[in-house]
Amino acid sequence: MMVSARKVLISAVVALGLSFPACLTAADKHGPHWAYEGEHGPEHWGHVSKEFQACSEGKTQSPIDLSNAAPEALPKIEFRYDSSRLNIVNNGHTVQVNYDGGSSIAVDGSEYKLVQFHFHTPSEHTVDGKSYGNEMHLVHKNDKGQLAVVGVLVEEGDENKAYSTIWSNLPAKAGEERSVEASINAGELIPSESGYFTYAGSLTTPPCSESVKWIVLKSPVQMSAAQIKEIRDIMNKNNRPVQPLNERVLKVSQ
Ligand SMILES: [Zn+2]
């Protein structure tokens, strides 16, 4: 009885989502509408669309709380980052920098090309339950189409001048895109210490696809409160809550 009532409700939600295209923002033209709060918020993503089923059914979802990690001698990540022109877009969910070709990471004998990086406020991963002011995700793809995402936690502290070029070109409105005659280098945005947490996870946004290799750097970088506020004012809160670890093993560099 309760099950069928719930099914009816889910169908109704799906039907409403499809019959009210006015709820789609400019940036959502290519897929069902989802958000970080309200009736299309994270706890409902799995029911918004069949394509998003992994968000509720998946057993290896991201982000997670990084705690009780097993220390191990993990392979070193080689960052082969070159500079890129600044191509930056506000897609309605995050501010994303699309990176020029030619940069990659090498880890465990596999090369993954840097495609883009983007930001979440506050952080998506937590460390022993502690949340950070922001988190940057550097998204890489290998030639088999597999993803490796490097997470960089941002703690409040000194102003971080390495981010100045990006911060002075943040697109404030959803759908706004800028191509700037300026050079950036992702290598300057990450911490110099290379220790990391790693686990098998997912995209943290719909469709929550799994088989993502997660590498979250142990050392945070700093940004001033004003810098963190500046991007938060544009994106508002855009972090998915932490997901259960289930049967997975979380490893950390010794
Ligand atoms: Zn992300």
Residues whose N, C-alpha, C, O or C-beta is under 5 A from the ligand:
A	BS01	ZN	H137
